[in-house]
Amino acid sequence: MTAAAPLRAQPFAGGLASVLPDAVGGGGTSIFWLGQAGFVVVAAGRVVLIDPYLSDSLARKYRGATYPHERMMPAPIQPEELPRLDAVLLTHRHSDHMDPGTLPALAQCFPQARFVFPEAERAEAAKRSELAPDDPRLTGTDAGARLTLAPGVDVTAFAAAHETPETDDRGRHRFLGYGLALGGLRLWHSGDCVPFPGLAETVGAFAPDVALLPVNGRDPVLRAAGVPGNFTLDEAACIAAEVGARQMLAHHYGMFAFNTCDPAVIDAFAKTRTGLIIERARTNFVYTSDEVI
């Protein structure tokens, strides 16, 4: 398999809603950051969202708490502004990934869109999206499964460990990452994750060109308060290299002040690495590939 060329980062003027229609009509692959772990992936004229958090549901839920979840950045788009939607990939049940303030609007605006999630969390996915548990739009999956979202858009599910691996009583994983095969380009979104045995080998067999990885790290005080962590910057860069990726997009920062990573630290760290292109995910930027599906 020939590796795809690295994604090109290009700024754009105006809002995300103004540029998405052109991306959908183009021939390559375009990736846009929604903040936190959220992305829009446009490929073959299809639109796939990953972990979209486009509401203020957590600010309302935790108002007055020790760790208020006030946004540090506005949502770059609202559900009704999307030009189309084919699928939503949800990595786990935490509300900044499976957002009850975003999913119902997506389900209502795009009645043909599929919602892909860990089968172990079917009841929660149905509740958060306000769909019946047996609604055909709900597609539960587990580590190792493969599915086709559209011609030229294939997905492989991988186990993830949000500090620790977790399964339900039937052995199904509660935390997942997703590999997207988009013609000549292969992306790996790890979901919220830390290093764990077998991760590099399993994802390495998928051979991703680009790794979309969280870099907010881990904090024992937050963990004791029930806030699990993710890769550190160095861990993310190491795992990206181990799975054979040529490029890493760092995310899961800049949303909540109590659990973030300084953008200047990410930029400085990127300059120290050789053999791996590290980009910091940024809003009002598009990450593009010339690979045509």
Helices and strands as residue ranges (DSSP letters): E 8-11, H 16-25, E 29-35, E 38-43, E 46-50, H 57-61, G 79-81, E 87-89, H 103-109, E 114-118, G 119-121, H 122-129, E 138-141, E 146-150, E 153-159, E 176-182, E 185-189, H 199-206, E 210-214, H 220-224, H 233-242, E 247-251, H 263-270, E 277-280, E 285-289
